[in-house]
């Protein structure tokens, strides 16, 4: 009967410890980057349009229902100003990357406050919605007040 030959001789203890440390470090680094990459997989690109009954669109802000997580690297932002482009005198299309997806509310301004070009005359807010392809119009007062923002009732358009 033949004895099987040893495949390789035993390694010294320091080599075994170094190899174990390397494996643990590789698994830790891989899991951190894997979680960071997987987190972006849950995000959602939302698009739609908004229309002002009076005045022109002066900005679009997406307010997420979910709070941001504490990320490993940097700060994660969930809510923010959307990219928007006017498509007429009182309408605009918007585009926003919602990192965690989920429900959100669309805030959009119509007109400017007199003497305050960076302020919305009317602050329109939709109820919480999900998904992309959101199209909204809001009823507004004919003459918004100059002292305060006016919140109005919005209705979803079926486009």
C-alpha positions in Angstrom: 0.0 0.0 0.0 1.4 3.4 -1.0 1.1 6.3 1.3 -0.1 9.6 -0.4 2.7 12.2 -0.6 2.1 15.4 1.2 0.8 18.0 -1.2 2.9 20.7 0.3 4.8 21.0 3.6 3.4 22.9 6.6 3.8 26.6 6.4 5.4 28.5 9.3 3.0 30.0 11.9 3.8 33.6 10.9 2.8 32.9 7.3 -0.6 31.4 8.4 -1.3 34.4 10.5 -0.4 36.8 7.6 -2.6 34.9 5.2 -5.5 35.1 7.7 -5.0 38.8 8.2 -5.0 39.3 4.4 -8.2 37.3 3.9 -10.0 39.2 6.7 -8.9 42.6 5.3 -9.9 41.7 1.8 -13.4 40.6 3.0 -13.8 43.8 5.0 -12.8 46.0 2.1 -15.0 44.0 -0.4 -18.0 44.2 1.9 -17.7 48.0 2.4 -17.4 48.7 -1.4 -20.1 46.1 -2.1 -22.6 47.8 0.3 -21.7 51.2 -1.2 -22.3 49.9 -4.7 -25.5 48.1 -3.7 -26.9 51.2 -2.0 -27.0 53.0 -5.4 -28.9 50.1 -7.0 -31.9 51.1 -4.9 -32.0 54.7 -6.2 -34.5 56.0 -8.7 -34.4 58.6 -11.4 -37.6 60.6 -11.2 -38.9 62.8 -14.0 -42.1 64.7 -14.6 -43.5 68.1 -15.3 -45.1 70.9 -13.3 -47.3 73.8 -14.4 -48.2 77.1 -12.8 -51.6 78.6 -13.3 -50.2 82.1 -12.7 -46.6 83.0 -13.4 -43.7 81.0 -14.6 -41.9 78.1 -12.8 -39.1 79.4 -10.7 -37.7 76.2 -9.2 -38.3 72.5 -8.4 -37.3 70.9 -5.1 -37.7 67.2 -4.3 -38.4 66.4 -0.6 -37.8 62.7 0.1 -39.9 60.9 2.7 -36.9 58.8 3.8 -34.1 60.3 5.8 -30.6 59.7 4.4 -28.5 56.8 5.9 -25.2 57.4 7.6 -22.7 56.5 4.8 -19.2 55.1 5.1 -17.7 57.8 2.9 -19.0 61.3 2.5 -22.5 62.6 3.1 -25.5 61.1 1.5 -28.2 63.6 0.4 -31.7 62.4 -0.2 -33.7 65.7 -0.8 -32.6 68.5 -3.1 -33.1 70.9 -6.0 -34.0 69.1 -9.2 -32.7 69.9 -12.6 -35.5 71.6 -14.5 -36.1 73.3 -17.8 -39.0 75.6 -18.9 -41.1 74.1 -21.7 -43.4 77.1 -22.0 -44.4 80.3 -20.3 -45.8 78.5 -17.2 -44.6 74.8 -17.4 -41.3 73.0 -16.8 -40.0 69.4 -16.9 -37.8 68.1 -14.1 -35.3 65.4 -13.5 -33.9 64.2 -10.1 -31.9 61.2 -8.8 -33.5 60.0 -5.6 -30.6 58.0 -4.0 -32.8 55.7 -1.8 -36.0 55.8 -3.9 -39.3 55.7 -2.1 -42.0 58.3 -1.6 -41.4 62.0 -2.1 -43.1 65.3 -2.5 -42.5 67.8 -5.3 -42.2 71.4 -4.3 -42.2 74.0 -7.1 -42.2 77.7 -7.1 -44.2 80.0 -9.4 -43.3 83.6 -9.9 -40.8 85.7 -7.8 -41.4 87.9 -4.8 -41.1 91.6 -5.7 -37.5 92.7 -4.9 -36.4 89.2 -4.0 -35.4 87.4 -7.3 -34.2 84.3 -5.4 -37.5 83.8 -3.6 -40.6 81.9 -4.9 -43.8 84.0 -4.9 -45.9 80.8 -4.5 -44.7 77.5 -3.0 -46.6 74.6 -4.5 -46.4 71.2 -2.7 -47.7 67.9 -3.9 -48.8 65.1 -1.6 -46.4 62.2 -1.2 -46.0 60.2 -4.4 -43.9 57.3 -5.7 -42.4 56.4 -9.1 -41.5 58.5 -12.0 -43.7 60.3 -14.6 -45.3 62.7 -12.2 -47.2 65.6 -13.8 -48.8 68.3 -11.6 -50.6 71.6 -11.9 -51.5 73.9 -9.0 -54.3 76.4 -8.4 -52.8 79.7 -7.3 -54.1 83.1 -6.2 -54.1 85.7 -9.0 -51.9 88.1 -7.0 -49.6 86.3 -4.5 -48.7 88.3 -1.4 -45.3 89.9 -1.4 -44.7 89.2 2.3 -45.2 85.5 2.6 -45.1 82.3 0.5 -48.5 80.9 -0.4 -49.0 77.2 -0.4 -51.7 76.0 -2.8 -53.6 72.8 -3.7 -52.1 70.7 -6.5 -53.7 68.2 -8.7 -52.2 65.3 -10.7 -52.5 65.5 -14.4 -52.9 62.4 -16.5 -50.6 62.9 -19.4 
